């Protein structure tokens, strides 16, 4: 199984997850990328330090999510629900591969997520079609106002579904000290263990 871990900038959580999985399962076919990542940034020093304490080497260069890497992956595991939503909106053709890490190793909320995936994709398509059809007819302010009205019901349904979900986010240590990064690493470690069990 080819696994892609995804977070925002690809300098802390997803590279930590990748390093933990490689450490526990050396033959794992795994990569990480960021929804809004620049190319070739080093992993954050705190992420390097907390993994070093566990004798895990983190030598990482960030990379953005691309169609190529999504084609490569069998499964795409995001660190948060927002990362997953961003992927669905930006790369809807791969949405059957998208899960949060916590969601993938858990069976809870599966039906709600299936419904949400469909709703996100429908919303993106409806929004795009409305803009395409009306952008040359209306000024920006009117377009935005009518667009909000056009998708109002869809947004409400999505919000209600999102409210019913369990929190599937891995905590974000960005800007925190060593202890906060260590807590995130331990949280990741728990779910990487469950992932390995599922893979086996």
C-alpha positions in Angstrom: 0.0 0.0 0.0 1.4 3.4 -1.0 0.6 6.0 1.6 0.7 9.8 1.3 0.4 11.8 4.5 -0.8 15.4 4.0 -0.9 18.5 6.3 -0.7 22.2 5.6 2.9 23.2 5.0 4.5 19.8 5.2 7.2 20.8 7.7 6.0 19.1 10.9 3.0 16.7 11.3 3.0 14.8 8.0 6.8 14.4 7.9 6.7 13.2 11.5 4.0 10.7 10.5 6.1 9.5 7.6 9.2 9.2 9.7 7.3 7.2 12.5 5.8 4.8 9.9 9.2 4.3 8.2 10.9 3.7 11.6 8.3 1.1 12.6 7.9 -0.4 9.2 11.1 0.1 7.2 9.7 -1.2 4.0 6.7 1.1 4.0 6.0 2.9 0.8 5.2 6.3 2.2 5.6 10.0 1.3 4.3 13.3 2.7 3.2 16.5 1.1 1.5 19.8 2.0 -1.7 21.4 0.8 0.0 24.8 0.8 3.6 23.7 1.0 6.5 25.4 -0.7 9.1 23.1 -2.3 12.3 22.0 -0.4 11.7 23.5 3.0 13.3 21.7 5.9 11.2 20.0 8.6 10.7 22.3 11.6 13.6 22.0 14.1 11.2 21.0 16.9 9.9 18.1 14.8 13.5 17.0 14.1 14.3 17.3 17.9 11.4 15.3 19.2 12.0 12.5 16.8 15.7 12.5 17.5 14.8 11.9 21.2 13.2 8.6 20.0 16.3 7.8 17.8 14.4 8.6 14.6 16.1 10.5 11.9 14.0 13.2 10.1 15.8 14.4 7.0 12.9 16.0 5.0 12.3 18.4 2.2 8.8 19.7 1.8 6.7 19.3 -1.3 3.3 20.4 -2.4 0.4 18.1 -3.2 0.3 17.5 -7.0 -1.8 15.4 -9.3 1.3 13.1 -9.8 1.7 12.3 -6.2 -2.1 11.7 -5.8 -1.9 9.3 -8.7 1.0 7.5 -7.0 -0.8 7.1 -3.6 -3.2 4.3 -2.9 -4.5 6.2 0.2 -4.1 9.8 1.3 -4.2 10.4 5.0 -4.6 14.0 6.2 -3.8 15.4 9.6 -7.1 17.3 9.9 -10.6 17.4 8.4 -9.8 20.9 6.9 -6.8 19.4 5.0 -9.2 16.7 3.7 -11.8 19.3 2.6 -9.1 21.3 0.8 -8.0 18.2 -1.1 -11.6 17.4 -2.1 -12.1 21.0 -3.3 -8.8 21.2 -5.2 -8.4 17.6 -6.4 -12.0 16.2 -6.5 -11.0 13.3 -8.9 -9.1 11.5 -6.1 -11.6 11.9 -3.3 -12.1 8.1 -2.8 -8.5 8.1 -1.5 -8.9 10.8 1.1 -9.2 10.1 4.8 -8.0 11.7 8.0 -5.4 9.5 9.7 -7.8 9.0 12.7 -10.7 8.3 10.4 -8.9 5.7 8.4 -8.0 3.6 11.4 -11.5 4.0 12.9 -14.8 2.7 11.7 -16.9 5.4 13.3 -18.6 8.0 11.2 -17.9 6.2 7.9 -21.4 6.8 6.5 -21.3 10.5 7.4 -17.9 10.9 5.7 -19.2 9.2 2.5 -22.1 11.7 2.5 -19.8 14.6 3.2 -17.4 13.7 0.4 -20.3 13.7 -2.1 -21.7 17.0 -0.7 -18.2 18.7 -0.9 -17.8 17.6 -4.5 -21.3 18.6 -5.5 -20.9 22.0 -3.8 -17.6 22.6 -5.6 -19.2 21.7 -8.9 -22.3 23.9 -8.3 -20.2 26.8 -7.2 -17.8 26.6 -10.2 -20.7 26.3 -12.7 -22.5 29.3 -11.2 -19.3 31.5 -11.4 -18.6 30.3 -14.9 -22.1 31.1 -16.0 -22.4 34.5 -14.3 -19.0 36.1 -14.0 -19.3 38.1 -17.2 -22.9 39.2 -16.5 -22.5 40.5 -12.9 -20.1 42.8 -11.0 -18.0 41.0 -8.2 -20.2 42.2 -5.3 -23.4 41.0 -6.9 -21.8 37.8 -8.1 -20.7 37.0 -4.6 -24.0 37.8 -3.1 -26.0 35.7 -5.5 -23.4 32.9 -5.2 -23.9 32.8 -1.4 -27.7 32.6 -2.0 -27.3 29.9 -4.7 -25.3 27.6 -2.4 -26.9 28.6 0.9 -28.8 25.3 1.4 -25.8 23.2 0.4 -23.6 25.0 2.9 -26.2 24.5 5.7 -26.4 20.7 5.0 -22.6 20.5 5.0 -22.4 22.3 8.3 -24.9 20.1 9.9 -23.1 17.0 8.7 -19.7 18.4 9.9 -21.2 19.1 13.4 -22.1 15.4 13.8 -18.6 14.2 13.2 -16.1 13.1 15.9 -13.0 15.3 16.0 -10.5 13.6 13.7 -7.8 16.2 13.8 -4.2 15.6 14.9 -3.2 18.5 17.1 -1.2 21.2 15.5 2.1 22.0 17.4 3.0 24.9 15.1 4.6 27.7 17.2 4.8 25.5 20.2 7.7 24.4 22.3 9.4 21.0 22.5 6.8 19.7 24.9 3.9 20.5 22.6 5.7 18.9 19.6 6.4 15.9 21.8 2.7 15.6 22.6 1.8 15.7 18.9 4.4 13.1 18.2 3.0 10.8 20.8 -0.5 11.3 19.4 0.7 10.5 15.9 2.5 7.4 17.3 -0.7 6.0 18.7 -2.5 6.3 15.3 0.6 5.0 13.3 0.4 1.9 15.5 -3.2 1.4 14.6 -2.4 2.1 10.9 0.2 -0.6 10.9 -2.3 -3.1 12.4 -4.8 -2.2 9.7 -2.1 -2.6 7.0 -1.2 -6.0 8.2 
